[in-house]
Amino acid sequence: MKVVLAAAMYSPNLGDGVIAECFSHHATQVNPGIEIHWLDLSGRTDFSPPSAGSFRTVVLEALSRLPVRVANFVSASLVRTQIQRKLEPQINETFRDADALIIGGGQLFGDANLNFPLKLTRVVDEAEARGMGIAIQAVGVAEHWTPEGSNLFARVLASANLKYVSVRDRVSKERLTRHCHRLNCMLPAEIRVVPDPGILSNELASPRSSAKSGMGPLVGIGITHSAAIRTHTDSRTAPSIKTSIQRYSALSRALLADGYKVSLFTNGAQEDEEMLDLVVKELHRQNVSDVVRHDRPQTPLGLIEQIGRFDALISHRLHANIVAYSLGVPAIALSWDSKVDAFLESVGLGSRLADGTLASIDAIQNKLGRALAETDTPNNPVNIGTDARQAIREVLESVLDELKHPAA
């Protein structure tokens, strides 16, 4: 049984790869006869590091400052070119002899400059042409879709081949329900709320990734570029690059003064790596040399192992926080998008949300101290992991008759 998994799994932001690795690992455990074939929606085929230079960062920064309709027009042209040149060559081979298409996870039902609406429409059209069952698994849903994006997403959601829909949090369910009502889309069944597959990261972690530094409390600070926040968040407000650099530097110095060891890292996105370089440069300008700059992890498993070595974590990125939760690493989530807030609230850790603008360093320090002092978490990751495994079994059964009606 061949299943095509369509997502952004080879994105330089390795959080998307964490989702795909966790989903695929458990799916093949459910039934060894299942083959999961990845289709990256940008046409990537491996975890090659992002190209040096700042072209992507410049594009993100420029799009984030344009009026929405203008940004969509420019971006749609770029996305259509990417589909033609990179995605189309992968589609025929990946879909050949496939039995089903599963879309997910990640924030795929977000309309950032028509990127995912265009790409998802293309892969759904292919699955329909081949008579394949389609399922949507553990996705995030943005609040706002443009009229153009709405029409494209409506085509996906109205597919006669769609058998199952699940989202990764309550907020996404509420949003998708509203979108469907507005677009008159009749889904095949009730929208399910399931855990993000990344919650199973602990099953992929090697024993080495659980070994702490042995040097006292080591805090990993995840660096995120302000352009990425402006482009992908529900609100286009974010501190300037200069302000972000100053605040990351101030947070690092404050934690050092509190006696913590500090390590700076990213989830792998090129723009975040560029921001990290700027933060390190600023710290060196201030004669701060005690902060460790982590090399970019090369794979999702590398990111999981890196996070597993921290005693605590502070990050904007959703999957840095999800991996930390799975591994039992106390994390302070920097709030910038409702998807981050929704995850923390879903696991009973809303008190660990902090202002994502980094305007209040004292508040972050206080939350970090309390998190490290707590001996357990409100919701056991083991129990949530059980729910995540059950959700993976359900989505596979929805599109594979062999699993619903096994041979006697």
N, C-alpha and C positions, 0 to 999 in steps of 0.2 A: 504494500500500500504506500503510494507516494503522495506526500502532502507538500504543497508549496506554502512556505511561510513568508509573507510579504511584509516588510517593515524597513527600518533604517539601520539594520543590524551592523553594517560595516561603517557606520558614521564614525568620524574621528572622535566624536563624543561617545565614549565607550559605554555609557549607561545603556544605550540602545542595544549594544552587543550583549550586555549582561542579561537583558530580558530574553533575547533569542537563545543564548546559551542555556539559561535555566529552563526555558520552555522545552527546548529540544532534548535536553538531558532527561527530563522527566517523561516526555512523550515517548521516547524510545524505551524507557523502562516500563511504561504501561503495556506496550506490545512490541517485542523485538522485531516484528514484521513491518513496523512503520519506518519509513524513511522520510526524514524532514529535509527538504531542499530549500535553502535560503534564496530569496530574491530581494536584493537591496533595491529600494525604490529610486535610488540615484544611480543605479547601474554599477556600483562598486562590487568588487569580487573578493576582496581580502581586507585585512586590517593594516594596510600600508599607512605609514605615518603621513599626516597632512604635509603638503608642499611647504617649503620655506617661503617666507614672504607674507605680505599682508593683504593680498587681493581679496580674500573672503572677508576679512575684517573691514576693509574699505567699502565693499559692497553692502555688508550688513549695516554699517554706519550710515551710508548714503540712503539706503531704503528706509531705515528707521526715521529719517528726518523728512522724507517726502510725504505729501498728502497720500492717504490710503489708496485712492483710486489711481493716482500716478504710480505709486510703488507697485500696485498690483499689475498695471500694464507693463511696466519694465520687467518685473519678476516673471510674469507669465511668458514673456518672450524667451527669457533665459531658461525657464523650466521646460518649455516645449523643445528647445534645442537640446537640452540635457536628455529628455526622454528619447528623442530621435537618435542621438549619437551614442548614448550609453545604456539606456534601459532597454530599448527595442532589441539590440543584439542578444540580451540575456533572456528575454521572454520566451522565445521559441524553444530553446534548449531546456530551460527550467520547467516549463509547462508540459513538455513532451511526456506522454503516458502518465500524467499526474491524475490523481483521483479527487483531489480537493484543494481548495485555497483557503488558508487562514490568514486574516489580516490582523497584525498586532504583534506586540503591544506598543506602548509609547503614546505620545501626544499626536497621534495620526489624524485625529479629527479636529485639527486646528487649522485655521485659514491664514497662515503667515504668508502673504503674497502669493496665494493660490498654489503653493508648492504641493501639498498633499492632495488637495482636491483634484488637480490634474493627474497626478500619478496614480491615485487610487482608482479613478475612473478608467484609466487605461488597463490596469490589471484586472479589474472586474469585467470589463468588456471582453478580455481574453478568456477569462474563466467561463463566462456565459457562452461564448462561441464554441467552447469545448464541452459544454454540458456538465461542468463541474459544480459540486456543492460549495457554497461559500459561507464562511463564519467570520465574525469579528470578535476578537478576543482581547479583553483587558486593556482597552484603549482609554486614553484621556480625551476629553472633549472640551473645546474652548467655548467661551461664552458668546463671542461675536464671530459670525461668518458674514462675509460680504455677499451681496446679491449673486455675483458670479460664482463664488465658492459654494453658496447654498445650492444653486442649481446643479453643480457638479456632485456635491455630496448627496443630493436627493436621488440622483441616478444610481449611486452606490447603494443607498438604503432601500430603494424601491426594487432592487434586483429580485426577480422571481426565483433565483437560485440561492438567495440568502436564507440560511437555516437557523442561525444562532447569533445573538448579539450580547456581548458583555462589556462592561466598563470597569475601571479600576477604583472608582470611589463614588460616593453618594452624589457629590456635586456634578460629576460627569453624567450620571444618570438623569438628574434633574435637567441639565442642559440639553442632553440628547432628546429627552421627552419633549421639551419645548420646541426644539428644532423640528422634530418629526411632526408635531401638531401644526406648526406654522407651514410646513412644506407638504402637509397631507400625505405623509409616508406611513404606510401600514407595515410595521415590522412583523416578522413571523411568530414572535413570542415576546413575552415580557423581557425587558432589558435586565440582565443579571448584573449584580455588583460582585466582583471577585477580586481577590488580592492580586497585585502586580506580581508576575512570575519572578521578578528579581528578589522577592522575599525568600526564594529558595537558594540564594547565594551561598548560604552556609554549607549546602550539599556539594558545592564545587570548590570550597576552600581547602587548601592543603594544610596539613598540621603546622607547617612553617608560618603560614599567614596568621595563625592565632598567637604566635609568640610575640610578646610585647618587647619594647625596647630595652627594658632592664635599667633605664637611665632616669627613672622618675616619670611623672606624667607627660607623655608625648601627645601634643595636640596637633592634628592635621587641619590646616586651614585651606579649604578649597577656593581657588581663585576663579572668578567668572567675569568676563569682559562686559562692561556696561552696554556695549552695542548689542550683544546677544540678548541681554535682559530687555532692552527697548524693543528689539525685533520680535521676540517670542512671547513676551508677557501680555496679559490682558490690558495693561496700562503702559503707555509709551513713556512714562516718566521714570527716570533713573538718574543717579548722580553722574556728573561728567566723568570722563576718563581721569582727569587730574584729581578730582575729588575722591574717586574710588581708590586710586593709588595711595593717596594720603591716608585714607581711612583703613585700608588693609595694612598699611605700615604702622599706623597707630595701634591697631588691634594686636599686631605681632609684638610690638614693644610692650604693650600693657600685659600680655600673657607672660612674656619673659620676666617682667618685673614681679609677677606673681609667683615665679619659680617654676613655671612650665617650660618644657622643651617645645620648640615650635618648628613645624615642618610645613612647607607650602607645596601644594600639589594642584593638579587639575584632573578632570575626567577625560582629558585628551583633546578637546576642541582646539583648533589652531588659534582662534582669537583669544581663548583663555590662556594658552601658552604664551602668547605675546604679552598679555596683561601681566602674567606671572613674571616675565622678564623685567617689565617696567617696575613692578613692586620690589623685586630684588635689587634692581639698580637704585631705587629710592632708599632702601634700607642701607645699602652700602654707602650712599651719599651721606647718610646720617650716622655712619660709623657703627652700624649694627651688623655684626658678623656671625652671631650665634644662631641665626635662622638657617635651617636646611632647605635647599631647593630640591625637590624630588624630580628625577627625570620623568618624562612622560611615559606612562605605562603603554606597552605595545599592544596589549590584548585585553579583553574584558576580564579574563582570569588574572591578569597582572594587576588590574585595578582592584579586584577583590582582595588579592593578597596584600596590596599596598595599604588599603583601608584596615585590613585585619591587624596590621602592626601598630596602629594608633591606639592610644589609651582613651582618646576622645576626638571628636571631629566637629568642625564648624563649616558649613557649606550652603550655598544657594542651590546647588544641583540636586534634583530629586533623587537620582539613583545613587549618589554618594550617601544620602541619608537612608535610603532603603537598604543598601548593602550594609551600612553600619548597624542598622537595626537588626538585620538578619544575623550578623556576627556578634551581636551583643556589645558593640562599641557605643558608648553614650554620645549622642549627637545633638548639636544645636543647629536647627534649620533656619537659614536666613530667608525670611519670607519675601518673595518677589512675584510669585505666580500662585494662583489659588490651588494648583495641583500639589504644591508643596504643603500648603496649609491642610488640604484635604487628607493627604497621607498621614501627617502627624496626628490629626484628629481621629482618623480611622483606627489608629493603634493606641489611642488614649494618651498621647504625648503632646497635646496642644500647648502645654506650658513650656515646652522647649522651642517654641517658635520665637524668633527674635527679628527685630526690624532689619529688613534686607538692605536698607541704605547704609547700614553701619554707623548711623548717626549717634547711637548711644553705646559706646564701648563698655561702660560700667554695667549696663543691663546684660550684655552678652557675658561678661565676666561672672556676674552673679548667677545667671542661668547655668553656665558651665560648672561652677562650683557645686551647685545643687545636684546637677545631673551626675557628677562623679561620686557624690555622696550617697545617691540612691542605690539600694541593693538589688532591686528588681524593677521590672517595667509592668505597667497596668495590664497589657495583653501579651501573653507569652508568644514569642516568635514561632515556637513549635506548633502551637494550635493554629496560628494563621498559616503556617506552612502546610498543614493538613488541608485547610480550605483551598489553598492554591493548587495543591496536587489534585484535589477533587475537581476543581474548575478545568484543569487541563484535560482530565479524563472526559468531562462533559462535552467540551468543545470538539474533541476528536470523535466522540460517538455521534455528535450532531451531523457530521459530514461523511462519516465512514460507516456504511451499512454493515460491514464485516464485524465491527465492534459492537453495534447495536444488536445484531443477530448472529452471534458466533456459530460456526458450524458445530454440529453435535459430535 
